[in-house]
Amino acid sequence: MTIRSMWAFNGQTKTILGNWHRLWCLLFGPLYYLFKGMFWWALLSLITASGLWVGFPLFNRAIVLRHYHRMGWVQG
């Protein structure tokens, strides 16, 4: 199930989370968050690579949705 959001400023739509977002987060870790534009989460994922490597994919949906919601994207 993909999650799409719309930016309220100009109506642009974007797919925020794809079907396999947890797998991509588990396999690529910090690079996944860099691709999404979430630099602080990428740094945190890189620092805690040994301890929370499995934790980040489990909470990935909440992390990404909160980040985009704070930036002004509205889930549609």
C-alpha positions in Angstrom: 0.0 0.0 0.0 1.5 3.3 -1.1 1.0 6.5 0.8 0.6 9.6 -1.2 0.6 13.2 0.1 -0.2 16.6 -1.3 1.7 19.8 -0.6 -0.9 22.3 0.4 1.1 25.3 -1.0 0.8 24.4 -4.7 -1.1 21.1 -4.8 1.9 18.9 -5.9 1.4 15.2 -5.1 4.1 12.8 -4.1 4.4 9.2 -3.1 6.0 9.3 0.3 6.1 5.6 1.2 6.1 2.7 -1.3 5.1 -0.9 -0.8 8.5 -2.1 0.4 9.7 0.9 2.5 10.7 -1.3 5.5 12.8 -3.5 3.3 14.6 -0.6 1.7 15.2 1.0 5.1 16.6 -2.3 6.4 18.9 -2.9 3.4 20.2 0.6 2.8 19.9 2.3 6.3 21.3 5.8 6.2 21.2 6.0 2.4 17.5 5.5 2.5 17.0 8.5 4.7 19.4 10.6 2.6 17.4 9.8 -0.5 14.2 11.0 1.3 15.9 14.2 2.4 16.0 13.4 6.1 19.6 14.3 6.9 19.3 14.1 10.7 17.6 10.7 10.6 20.4 9.5 8.2 23.0 10.7 10.7 21.3 9.0 13.6 20.8 5.8 11.6 24.5 5.8 10.8 25.6 6.4 14.4 23.4 3.7 15.8 23.9 1.2 13.0 24.8 -1.6 15.4 22.1 -1.0 18.1 19.0 0.1 16.3 19.5 -1.4 12.8 16.3 -3.4 13.1 14.5 -0.7 15.1 14.5 1.9 12.3 12.6 -0.2 9.7 10.0 -1.1 12.3 9.2 2.6 13.0 10.0 3.8 9.5 6.4 4.6 8.6 5.9 6.9 11.6 9.3 8.6 11.2 8.8 9.4 7.5 5.1 10.5 7.8 5.9 12.8 10.8 8.8 14.3 8.8 6.7 15.1 5.8 3.8 16.3 7.9 6.1 18.8 9.6 7.2 20.1 6.2 3.6 20.8 5.2 2.6 17.7 3.3 -1.0 16.6 3.8 -1.8 12.9 3.5 -4.6 12.4 1.0 
